[in-house]
Amino acid sequence: MNLKKLILHPKPYVIKFSVYILNKFRIYWFQGNNVYCELCEWHGLKFFSGKCPKCNSLSRTRLIPFAMEYFGLKEIKEKILHVAPNLNEYKYLLRAKGEHIIYDRLNIHPKKHINLVQDLTRTNLNTNYYDLIIAWHVFEHIREDQKAIAEVFRILKPGGRFLISVPIYPTNNPTTFEDLTIPYENYSKVHGHYDHCRSCGFDYYQRFETIGFKTKELRVSSLSKKDISKFGLNSAHIVWCFTK
């Protein structure tokens, strides 16, 4: 084995394992009260490159529990639909939702923590059923997003809430841009990500109001520096809470 080559050009699995071991040390050596990851309940001195050493959460994911508290959604204890959750989001909601609550997870692709494999633009879910629907950095991936918006409106109860965040690209972009003629291989160049079919702007909420939703907004940039630092949030992020 060429040790020099292994050190200079480590295999991906070696890097992954090294980061895993490093984070195990960070969890204990960097305990403190400066930052708090509500997803895994880790208290520490700092996050590392924006990530929690215990659960590897990102700033956008840590924004979910903060936004739920901000909009008073943590008291919703009936029927919840979570669209395309990652594992961190799923584990947090699973713990936070309490007992005897319907917590469905929908994704177009099958995964271990998904119980509904369906396309959000055309589901077979009951009308006026869910009390809360969550979709986090999902709608920028949906080409026919207005069909998905209409479907969410249909399956949400009157008075129900829809909590959503999308990346604003470029940062502070005021106007949503999309061009359906752009080929998939150019998405990264135009929209900043290989699978984003539009560049969402601060006006993206208007598509939801057109369907009939009422809007409340949270811009992380409007929060105190103390909260942004404590919860490891990103000031460029935005959340909308829609009410049917």
C-alpha positions in Angstrom: 0.0 0.0 0.0 1.3 3.5 -0.9 1.0 5.3 2.4 1.9 8.7 0.9 -0.7 8.3 -1.8 -3.3 7.3 0.8 -2.6 10.4 2.9 -2.5 12.8 0.1 -5.5 11.3 -1.7 -7.7 9.5 0.8 -10.6 7.4 -0.3 -14.1 8.9 0.3 -14.9 6.3 2.9 -11.7 7.2 4.8 -12.7 10.9 4.8 -16.2 10.0 6.0 -15.0 7.8 8.8 -12.4 10.4 9.9 -15.1 13.1 10.1 -17.3 10.7 12.0 -14.6 10.1 14.6 -13.7 13.8 14.8 -17.4 14.7 15.4 -17.5 12.2 18.2 -14.8 14.1 20.0 -16.4 17.5 19.1 -19.7 16.4 20.7 -18.0 16.1 24.1 -15.1 18.5 23.9 -17.2 21.4 22.6 -20.2 21.1 24.9 -21.4 24.5 26.1 -24.2 27.0 26.0 -23.3 29.2 23.0 -25.3 27.2 20.4 -28.2 24.8 20.4 -29.3 22.3 17.8 -33.0 21.7 18.5 -33.1 18.8 16.1 -30.9 16.6 18.3 -30.9 18.8 21.5 -27.1 19.3 21.4 -25.7 22.3 23.4 -22.3 23.4 22.3 -19.7 26.1 21.9 -20.0 26.3 18.2 -21.2 24.6 15.0 -18.5 23.4 12.5 -18.7 24.8 9.0 -22.4 25.3 9.8 -23.0 21.7 10.8 -24.0 20.2 14.1 -21.4 17.6 15.2 -24.0 15.4 16.7 -26.6 15.1 14.0 -24.9 16.8 11.0 -27.8 19.2 10.6 -27.5 22.3 8.4 -28.7 25.8 9.1 -31.8 25.3 6.8 -32.8 22.2 8.7 -32.4 23.8 12.1 -34.7 26.5 10.9 -37.7 24.1 11.0 -38.1 23.9 14.8 -37.4 27.6 15.1 -40.1 28.4 12.5 -42.6 26.1 14.1 -42.1 27.9 17.4 -42.2 31.3 15.6 -45.5 30.6 13.9 -47.1 28.8 16.9 -47.2 25.4 15.1 -45.8 23.2 17.8 -49.2 22.9 19.4 -50.6 21.3 16.2 -51.1 17.7 17.4 -53.4 16.0 14.9 -52.5 15.2 11.3 -49.2 16.2 9.8 -47.9 15.6 6.3 -44.1 16.1 5.7 -43.1 16.4 2.1 -39.7 14.8 1.2 -38.1 15.0 4.7 -34.5 14.2 5.2 -33.6 12.0 8.1 -32.8 14.8 10.5 -36.2 16.5 9.8 -38.0 13.1 10.2 -36.3 12.2 13.5 -37.1 15.7 14.9 -40.8 15.6 13.9 -41.1 12.0 15.1 -39.8 13.0 18.5 -41.7 16.3 18.7 -45.1 15.3 17.5 -46.1 13.3 20.5 -48.1 10.1 20.7 -51.3 9.2 18.8 -50.6 11.7 16.0 -50.8 10.9 12.3 -47.4 11.8 10.9 -47.2 11.0 7.2 -44.0 11.3 5.1 -44.4 11.7 1.3 -41.8 11.4 -1.4 -41.8 10.6 -5.0 -39.0 8.1 -4.4 -39.2 5.3 -1.9 -37.0 5.6 1.2 -37.0 3.8 4.6 -38.5 6.7 6.5 -41.1 7.4 3.8 -44.6 5.9 4.1 -46.3 7.5 1.1 -44.6 7.2 -2.2 -46.5 9.6 -4.4 -46.1 12.6 -6.7 -47.2 15.8 -4.9 -48.7 17.1 -8.1 -51.3 14.3 -8.1 -51.9 12.4 -4.9 -54.8 10.1 -3.9 -54.9 11.7 -0.4 -58.2 12.8 1.2 -59.5 16.3 0.7 -59.5 18.7 3.7 -57.5 16.1 5.8 -54.2 17.5 7.2 -53.8 20.2 9.9 -50.2 20.9 9.0 -48.1 20.3 5.9 -44.3 20.9 5.8 -42.2 21.2 2.7 -38.6 22.2 3.2 -36.4 23.1 0.2 -38.6 20.9 -2.0 -40.7 23.2 -4.4 -37.6 24.4 -6.3 -37.3 20.8 -7.5 -40.9 20.5 -8.7 -41.3 21.5 -12.3 -45.1 21.7 -12.2 -45.1 23.6 -8.9 -48.5 25.2 -9.3 -50.1 21.8 -9.6 -48.4 20.8 -6.3 -49.6 24.1 -4.7 -53.1 23.3 -5.7 -52.8 19.8 -4.4 -51.5 21.0 -1.0 -54.5 23.4 -0.8 -56.9 20.5 -1.6 -55.6 18.1 1.1 -55.2 20.8 3.8 -58.0 21.4 6.2 -59.7 24.8 6.2 -57.7 26.8 8.7 -54.8 24.4 8.3 -51.2 25.6 7.9 -48.6 25.0 5.3 -45.0 25.7 6.4 -42.5 26.0 3.5 -39.0 27.3 2.8 -37.2 27.5 -0.5 -33.7 28.7 -1.3 -33.6 32.3 -2.5 -31.2 32.4 -5.5 -29.2 34.5 -6.0 -29.1 35.8 -2.4 -31.7 38.5 -1.9 -33.2 37.8 -5.3 -36.5 39.8 -5.5 -38.1 38.1 -8.5 -38.6 34.4 -9.3 -37.1 33.3 -12.6 -37.8 30.2 -14.5 -37.6 29.1 -18.2 -39.0 25.7 -19.1 -36.8 25.6 -22.2 -33.6 25.5 -20.1 -32.1 22.0 -20.5 -31.6 20.0 -17.3 -27.8 19.9 -17.7 -27.8 23.8 -17.5 -29.8 24.0 -14.2 -26.7 24.3 -12.0 -25.3 27.2 -14.1 -28.6 29.1 -14.2 -30.3 28.2 -10.9 -27.3 27.3 -8.7 -28.1 23.6 -8.3 -28.1 20.7 -10.7 -31.8 19.8 -9.8 -33.4 23.2 -9.2 -35.7 24.0 -12.1 -36.2 27.7 -11.0 -34.5 30.5 -9.1 -36.9 31.4 -6.4 -37.2 35.1 -5.3 -38.8 36.9 -2.4 -42.0 37.1 -4.5 -42.4 33.3 -4.8 -45.2 33.4 -2.1 -47.5 35.0 -4.6 -48.0 31.7 -6.4 -49.5 30.4 -3.2 -51.7 33.4 -2.7 -53.1 33.0 -6.2 -54.4 29.6 -5.2 -56.1 31.1 -2.1 -53.6 30.9 0.7 -53.0 33.7 3.2 -49.4 34.5 4.0 -47.2 35.1 7.0 -43.4 35.5 6.5 -40.2 35.0 8.4 -37.0 36.4 7.1 -34.1 35.1 9.1 -32.3 38.4 8.4 -34.9 40.2 10.6 -34.1 38.1 13.7 -31.7 39.1 16.4 -28.0 38.3 16.0 -28.3 36.4 19.2 -30.9 34.0 17.8 -29.1 33.6 14.5 -25.9 32.7 16.3 -27.5 30.5 19.0 -29.5 28.3 16.6 -26.9 28.4 13.8 -29.3 29.9 11.2 -28.5 31.5 7.9 -29.6 35.1 7.4 -30.3 34.5 3.7 -33.1 32.0 4.4 -36.8 32.7 4.4 -40.0 30.8 5.6 -43.6 31.3 4.7 -46.5 30.1 6.7 -49.6 29.8 4.6 -53.1 29.4 6.0 -56.0 27.9 4.0 
